[in-house]
Amino acid sequence: MTQAQQAGTYRLAEFNVNRLGYGAMQLAGPHVYGPPKDKQQAIAVLKETVELGINHLDTSDFYGPHITNQLIREALHPYRDDLVIVTKVGARRGADASWIPAFSAAELESAVHDNLRNLGRDVMDVVNLRLMFDVAGPAEGDIEASMTTMAELQRKGLVRHIGLSNATARQVEQARGIADIVCVQNQYNLAHRGDGALIDALARDGIAYVPFFPLGGFSPLQSAVLSDVANKVQATPMQVALAWLLQRSPNILLIPGTSSVKHLRENVDAAALRLSDDDIQALDAIAPEPR
């Protein structure tokens, strides 16, 4: 058993993926724009992911833009048969590193082709439609047109499966009326827990929930309770935060990101960490889920 397999597996569409994966966003330059400071270190991180047993990579061609996917191809192509690469479309980058919505049919199809070309793939395993009604978080808006385009790209054979990112529960319901949805990727962690009801609903329907910023994002999680539990179980606070997510629901798939081999290994070590009921109860109290 590899280290990543200790987190257990989940059936994502027809793929069996280890629940502890890797998010490649941090491999690009500052503000997810431009090349990394140390390209060889980025390559080393990607090579180490598969050595540790990670078989679920999350990326997008608007990371860089293009940079992260090109690094993945250089490091890992030809890809292992069990490696599942999930990407995102729905945005583009401005010259000032801004994030700009890109929802038209032409923009979505172009983005899929960009991902295919830079990753060296003939078809994408999973493509998440990143909703950009509000960059800061999920916001209501009609997604019929963009989802219809995604379904057409699936019929063309460019996309095997479709997911959503930055979506509300209502948008998930609307999307599922147009095409099958295999995963939802929203912000969720110990301190940001608004999606509890959505996670449970998706679990009942066999749909994966993939929390981005599982460790807090650009401002790492900080809590005296988290630190106390970490000291008790002889782990780092970030390992405890990941273990808490793995125990929160069986449909949660983790994609913590890092540009450091050392931190990557520490993240993967969380796969074997088991928290007691008392530890879970203490951590739950940091930010109770809304009811």
C-alpha positions in Angstrom: 0.0 0.0 0.0 1.3 3.4 -0.9 1.2 6.3 1.5 -1.6 8.1 -0.3 -3.7 4.9 -0.3 -3.9 5.0 3.5 -6.5 7.7 3.1 -8.8 5.2 1.3 -10.2 5.4 -2.2 -13.3 6.8 -3.8 -15.1 6.0 -7.1 -14.9 9.2 -9.1 -17.0 8.3 -12.2 -15.2 5.2 -13.5 -12.0 6.0 -11.8 -10.8 4.7 -8.4 -8.8 7.6 -6.9 -7.0 7.8 -3.6 -8.8 10.3 -1.4 -5.6 12.3 -0.8 -4.6 13.9 -4.1 -2.6 17.0 -5.1 -3.6 20.5 -6.3 -1.0 22.0 -8.7 -2.0 25.7 -8.4 1.0 26.7 -6.3 3.5 25.5 -8.9 3.0 28.7 -11.0 4.7 32.0 -10.0 3.4 34.5 -7.5 -0.4 35.1 -7.6 -0.6 31.9 -9.8 0.9 33.9 -12.6 4.1 33.3 -14.6 6.8 30.7 -14.2 7.9 29.2 -10.8 10.9 30.6 -9.1 12.5 27.1 -9.2 11.3 25.0 -12.2 13.3 21.9 -11.2 11.8 22.0 -7.7 8.3 22.1 -9.3 9.2 19.1 -11.5 10.5 17.3 -8.4 7.2 17.9 -6.6 5.2 16.5 -9.4 7.4 13.4 -9.7 7.1 12.8 -6.0 3.3 12.9 -6.1 3.1 9.8 -8.2 5.9 8.1 -6.2 3.8 8.6 -3.0 0.8 7.0 -4.7 -1.2 10.1 -5.5 -3.4 9.4 -8.6 -5.7 12.5 -8.6 -4.1 15.7 -9.8 -6.1 19.0 -9.9 -5.0 21.7 -12.3 -6.1 24.3 -14.8 -4.7 25.9 -17.9 -5.4 29.4 -16.4 -2.7 28.6 -13.7 0.2 30.5 -15.1 -1.5 30.7 -17.6 -0.4 27.4 -19.3 2.6 27.1 -17.0 1.3 24.5 -14.6 -0.1 22.2 -17.3 3.2 22.4 -19.2 5.1 21.5 -16.0 2.8 18.5 -15.4 3.4 17.3 -19.0 7.1 17.7 -18.7 7.3 15.9 -15.4 4.8 13.1 -15.8 4.1 12.4 -19.5 3.5 9.7 -20.6 1.1 9.4 -17.8 0.5 6.4 -15.6 -2.7 4.5 -16.5 -4.3 5.2 -13.1 -3.5 8.9 -13.0 -6.7 11.0 -13.1 -6.2 14.7 -14.2 -9.0 17.1 -13.3 -8.9 20.6 -14.8 -11.1 23.7 -14.8 -12.5 26.1 -17.4 -14.5 29.3 -17.1 -11.9 31.9 -16.5 -8.9 33.6 -18.2 -6.1 35.7 -17.0 -5.5 39.4 -17.6 -2.1 40.9 -18.3 -2.2 42.2 -14.7 -2.8 38.6 -13.3 -6.5 39.3 -12.8 -9.1 36.6 -13.0 -11.6 37.3 -15.8 -14.8 35.3 -16.4 -14.8 33.4 -19.7 -18.1 31.6 -20.0 -19.0 31.9 -23.7 -19.2 28.7 -25.8 -16.2 29.7 -27.8 -14.2 30.5 -24.6 -15.1 27.2 -22.9 -14.2 25.1 -26.0 -11.0 27.0 -26.5 -10.1 26.5 -22.8 -10.7 22.7 -23.1 -8.4 22.6 -26.2 -5.7 24.6 -24.3 -5.8 22.0 -21.5 -5.6 19.1 -23.9 -2.7 20.6 -25.8 -0.6 21.7 -22.8 -1.2 18.5 -21.0 -0.7 16.3 -24.0 -4.1 14.6 -23.7 -6.6 13.5 -26.3 -9.5 13.7 -23.9 -9.8 15.2 -20.4 -10.8 12.9 -17.6 -12.9 15.5 -15.7 -13.4 19.2 -16.4 -14.9 21.5 -13.8 -16.9 24.5 -14.9 -15.5 27.2 -12.6 -18.4 29.7 -11.9 -17.3 33.3 -11.8 -20.4 35.2 -10.8 -18.3 36.3 -7.8 -14.6 35.6 -7.6 -14.7 35.6 -3.8 -17.1 32.7 -3.5 -20.3 31.0 -4.8 -23.0 33.4 -6.0 -26.3 32.7 -7.7 -26.5 32.9 -11.5 -28.0 31.0 -14.4 -25.6 28.4 -15.8 -27.8 26.8 -18.4 -25.9 28.1 -21.4 -22.4 27.3 -20.1 -23.5 23.8 -18.9 -25.1 23.1 -22.3 -21.8 24.0 -23.9 -20.0 21.6 -21.5 -22.4 18.8 -22.3 -21.7 19.4 -26.0 -18.0 19.2 -25.4 -18.6 15.9 -23.7 -20.6 14.6 -26.7 -17.7 15.6 -28.9 -15.5 13.4 -26.9 -13.2 16.1 -25.6 -14.4 15.7 -22.0 -15.2 12.4 -20.2 -16.9 13.9 -17.2 -18.1 17.2 -15.9 -17.8 18.9 -12.5 -18.5 22.3 -11.0 -16.4 24.7 -9.0 -17.4 27.6 -6.9 -21.1 26.6 -7.1 -24.2 27.0 -5.0 -26.5 24.1 -4.2 -29.1 25.6 -6.6 -26.5 25.7 -9.4 -25.5 22.1 -8.7 -29.2 21.1 -9.0 -29.5 23.1 -12.3 -26.4 21.5 -13.7 -27.5 18.0 -12.9 -30.7 18.6 -14.9 -28.4 19.2 -18.0 -25.6 16.6 -17.6 -24.2 14.2 -15.0 -22.0 15.9 -12.4 -19.3 13.8 -10.9 -17.7 16.3 -8.4 -18.2 19.7 -6.9 -15.1 21.8 -5.9 -15.8 24.6 -3.4 -13.9 26.2 -0.5 -14.3 24.2 2.7 -12.0 23.7 5.7 -12.0 23.8 9.5 -12.7 27.5 9.5 -14.9 27.8 6.4 -17.8 25.3 6.7 -20.8 26.7 4.9 -21.1 23.7 2.6 -21.9 21.1 5.2 -25.4 20.3 4.0 -24.2 20.2 0.3 -21.5 17.7 1.2 -24.0 15.4 2.8 -26.4 15.7 -0.1 -23.7 14.9 -2.6 -22.5 12.0 -0.5 -26.0 10.4 -0.6 -25.9 10.7 -4.4 -22.4 9.3 -4.9 -20.9 12.6 -6.0 -17.4 13.7 -4.8 -16.8 16.9 -2.9 -13.4 18.4 -3.4 -12.5 21.2 -1.0 -10.1 23.7 -2.3 -8.0 25.7 0.2 -8.3 22.7 2.6 -5.5 24.2 4.7 -6.8 27.8 4.6 -5.4 29.0 1.3 -3.0 31.9 1.2 -3.6 32.5 4.9 -2.9 29.1 6.6 -5.4 27.9 9.3 -4.5 29.1 12.8 -6.3 28.0 15.9 -5.2 27.2 19.5 -7.6 24.2 19.4 -6.0 22.9 16.2 -2.5 23.3 17.7 -3.6 21.6 20.9 -5.0 18.6 19.0 -1.8 18.5 16.8 0.4 18.4 19.9 -1.8 15.6 21.4 -1.5 13.3 18.3 2.1 14.3 17.6 1.3 15.7 14.1 1.4 19.2 12.5 -1.7 21.4 12.6 -1.9 21.1 8.8 -1.9 17.3 9.0 -4.7 17.4 11.6 -6.7 19.7 9.3 -6.4 17.3 6.5 -7.2 14.3 8.6 -10.3 16.1 9.9 -11.5 16.6 6.4 -10.9 12.9 5.5 -13.0 11.9 8.5 -15.7 14.5 7.8 -17.3 12.5 4.9 -16.3 9.6 2.7 -17.0 11.5 -0.5 -14.4 14.2 0.3 -11.3 14.1 -1.9 -8.4 16.3 -0.8 -6.1 18.3 -3.2 -3.7 20.2 -0.9 -1.2 22.1 -2.9 2.4 22.9 -2.2 5.6 23.8 -4.1 7.8 21.9 -1.6 8.7 18.2 -1.6 9.0 18.3 2.2 5.5 19.8 2.6 4.1 17.4 0.1 5.4 14.4 2.1 4.0 15.9 5.3 0.6 16.3 3.6 0.5 12.8 2.4 1.5 11.5 5.9 -1.9 12.8 7.0 -3.5 9.9 5.2 -2.6 7.6 8.0 -3.7 9.9 10.8 -6.9 8.9 12.7 -8.5 11.4 15.1 -10.5 10.3 18.1 -14.1 11.3 18.6 -13.0 13.8 21.3 -10.5 15.3 18.8 -13.2 15.6 16.2 -15.6 17.2 18.6 -13.0 19.8 19.7 -12.2 20.6 16.1 -15.8 20.9 15.1 -16.3 23.6 17.6 -13.8 25.9 15.9 -16.5 26.9 13.3 -19.8 25.1 13.7 -21.6 24.4 10.5 -24.7 26.5 9.9 -28.0 24.7 10.4 
